Amino acid sequence: MGMGRTAHSESGRTEHSGSSRLFKNTFAPNCRNEYFTESEILGLCKTGFPADRLPKEAREAVDKMTERHVEKSKDADSQIRRIDRMLPE
């Protein structure tokens, strides 16, 4: 694969030694990808792929990524409000 070491699990999921896990494509028969990263799966869902067709582990990974994104957005909004209060009117 050329992406570093991988560890295979019985569920068919492949975990990458880097920051993003890989999931075996058992859910998108019209796609030629053998594996998907968490980000790719999130992109599929954003463009209309039904999340209920994802394996449980992939759905949980997408949920966690979404939660992290929401928290980062809240932090950024908080920082912007703090800066706005510091600026002269």
C-alpha positions as CSV (number, residue, x, y, z in Angstrom):
1,M,0.0,0.0,0.0
2,G,2.9,2.3,0.5
3,M,1.3,4.1,3.5
4,G,3.2,2.6,6.4
5,R,2.5,-0.3,8.6
6,T,-1.1,-1.6,9.0
7,A,-2.7,-3.9,11.4
8,H,-5.7,-6.0,10.2
9,S,-8.6,-6.8,12.5
10,E,-11.2,-9.5,12.2
11,S,-13.9,-6.9,11.3
12,G,-12.1,-6.2,8.0
13,R,-11.1,-2.7,9.3
14,T,-7.5,-1.8,8.8
15,E,-5.8,0.5,11.2
16,H,-3.1,2.8,9.9
17,S,-0.1,3.5,12.0
18,G,-0.5,7.3,11.2
19,S,-3.3,9.6,12.3
20,S,-6.1,8.3,10.1
21,R,-7.6,4.9,10.2
22,L,-8.5,2.9,7.1
23,F,-11.7,1.0,6.7
24,K,-12.2,-1.8,4.1
25,N,-14.8,-0.9,1.6
26,T,-17.6,-3.3,2.4
27,F,-20.3,-0.6,2.0
28,A,-20.0,1.2,-1.3
29,P,-20.1,-1.4,-4.1
30,N,-20.1,1.2,-6.9
31,C,-16.8,2.7,-5.7
32,R,-13.5,1.2,-6.7
33,N,-11.7,2.1,-3.5
34,E,-10.6,-1.0,-1.6
35,Y,-10.1,1.1,1.6
36,F,-11.4,4.5,2.8
37,T,-9.8,6.9,5.3
38,E,-12.0,8.5,8.0
39,S,-11.8,11.8,6.1
40,E,-12.9,10.1,2.8
41,I,-15.9,8.5,4.6
42,L,-16.8,11.9,6.1
43,G,-16.7,13.4,2.6
44,L,-18.9,10.6,1.3
45,C,-21.5,11.4,4.0
46,K,-21.3,15.1,3.4
47,T,-22.1,14.5,-0.3
48,G,-25.2,12.4,0.4
49,F,-23.9,8.8,1.1
50,P,-26.3,7.3,3.6
51,A,-24.5,6.9,7.0
52,D,-26.7,4.0,7.9
53,R,-24.9,1.9,5.2
54,L,-21.5,2.4,7.0
55,P,-20.1,-0.3,9.3
56,K,-20.5,0.5,13.0
57,E,-16.8,1.3,13.5
58,A,-16.7,3.7,10.5
59,R,-19.9,5.5,11.6
60,E,-18.4,5.9,15.1
61,A,-15.2,7.4,13.6
62,V,-17.2,9.8,11.5
63,D,-19.3,10.8,14.6
64,K,-16.1,11.5,16.6
65,M,-14.6,13.6,13.7
66,T,-17.8,15.6,13.5
67,E,-17.8,16.2,17.3
68,R,-14.2,17.4,17.1
69,H,-15.0,19.7,14.3
70,V,-17.9,21.2,16.2
71,E,-15.8,21.7,19.3
72,K,-13.1,23.4,17.2
73,S,-15.7,25.7,15.6
74,K,-17.0,26.6,19.1
75,D,-13.5,27.4,20.3
76,A,-12.8,29.6,17.2
77,D,-16.1,31.5,17.7
78,S,-15.3,32.1,21.3
79,Q,-11.8,33.5,20.4
80,I,-13.4,35.8,17.7
81,R,-15.9,37.1,20.3
82,R,-13.1,37.7,22.8
83,I,-11.1,39.6,20.2
84,D,-14.1,41.6,19.1
85,R,-14.6,42.8,22.7
86,M,-11.0,44.0,22.8
87,L,-11.3,46.1,19.7
88,P,-12.3,49.8,20.0
89,E,-15.8,50.6,18.6
